Amino acid sequence: MPPKRDIKQINAIAKEFKMEEPARKAFGEFLEAEKAAGYRGSKNERGDFTYQELRQKAREFFGIE
């Protein structure tokens, strides 16, 4: 079964930011922690992040302004 679209987007962001597997996993955990803390995305009712929001979250994850 191919990955769901949201996972594909996260993988694309990981590739764009040149994340190795440990960083990619940590980034996924970071996104889940953000959602749990109330920092949800605007993509849908589940609070998923848009592609642009994912790019911003990656910048936050790496401390890039």
Contact map, one row per residue, 1 for C-alpha under 8 A:
11100000000000000000000000000000000000000000000000000000000000000
11110000000000000000000000000000000000000000000000000000000000000
11111011000000000000000000000000000000000000000000000000000000000
01111111000000000000000000000000000000000000000000000000000000000
00111111100000000000000000000000000000000000000000000000000000000
00011111110000000000000000000000000000000000000100000000000000000
00111111111000000000000000000000000000000000000000000000000000000
00111111111100000000000000000000000000000000000000000000000000000
00001111111110000000000000000000000000000000000000100000000000000
00000111111111000000000000010000000000000000000000000100000000000
00000011111111100000000100000000000000000000000000000000000000000
00000001111111110000000000000000000000000000000000000000000000000
00000000111111111000000000000000000000000000000000000110010000000
00000000011111111111000100000000000000000000000000000000000000000
00000000001111111110000000000000000000000000000000000000000000000
00000000000111111110000000000000000000000000000000000000000000000
00000000000011111110000000000000000000000000000000000000010000000
00000000000001111111000000000000000000000000000000000000000000000
00000000000001111111111100000000000000000000000000000000000000000
00000000000001000111111100000000000000000000000000000000000000000
00000000000000000011111110000000000000000000000000000000000000000
00000000000000000011111111000000000000000000000000000000000000000
00000000000000000011111111100000000000000000000000000000000000000
00000000001001000011111111110000000000000000000000000000000000000
00000000000000000000111111111000000000000000000000000000000000000
00000000000000000000011111111100000000000000000000000000000000000
00000000000000000000001111111110000000000000000000000000010010000
00000000010000000000000111111111000000000000000000000000000000000
00000000000000000000000011111111100000000000000000000000000000000
00000000000000000000000001111111110000000000000000000000000010000
00000000000000000000000000111111111000000000000000000000100000000
00000000000000000000000000011111111100000000000000000000000000000
00000000000000000000000000001111111110000000000000000000000000000
00000000000000000000000000000111111111110000000000000000000000000
00000000000000000000000000000011111111111000001000000000000000000
00000000000000000000000000000001111111100000000000000000000000000
00000000000000000000000000000000111111100000000000000000000000000
00000000000000000000000000000000011111110000000000000000000000000
00000000000000000000000000000000011111111000000000000000000000000
00000000000000000000000000000000011001111100001110000000000000000
00000000000000000000000000000000001000111111001111001000000000000
00000000000000000000000000000000000000011111101111000000000000000
00000000000000000000000000000000000000001111101111000000000000000
00000000000000000000000000000000000000001111111100000000000000000
00000000000000000000000000000000000000000111111100000000000000000
00000000000000000000000000000000000000000001111100000000000000000
00000000000000000000000000000000001000011111111110000000000000000
00000100000000000000000000000000000000011111111111000000000000000
00000000000000000000000000000000000000011110001111111100000000000
00000000000000000000000000000000000000001110000111111100000000000
00000000100000000000000000000000000000000000000011111110000000000
00000000000000000000000000000000000000000000000011111111000000000
00000000000000000000000000000000000000001000000011111111100000000
00000000010010000000000000000000000000000000000011111111110000000
00000000000010000000000000000000000000000000000000111111111000000
00000000000000000000000000000000000000000000000000011111111100000
00000000000000000000000000000010000000000000000000001111111110000
00000000000010001000000000100000000000000000000000000111111111000
00000000000000000000000000000000000000000000000000000011111111111
00000000000000000000000000000000000000000000000000000001111111111
00000000000000000000000000100100000000000000000000000000111111110
00000000000000000000000000000000000000000000000000000000011111110
00000000000000000000000000000000000000000000000000000000001111111
00000000000000000000000000000000000000000000000000000000001111111
00000000000000000000000000000000000000000000000000000000001100111
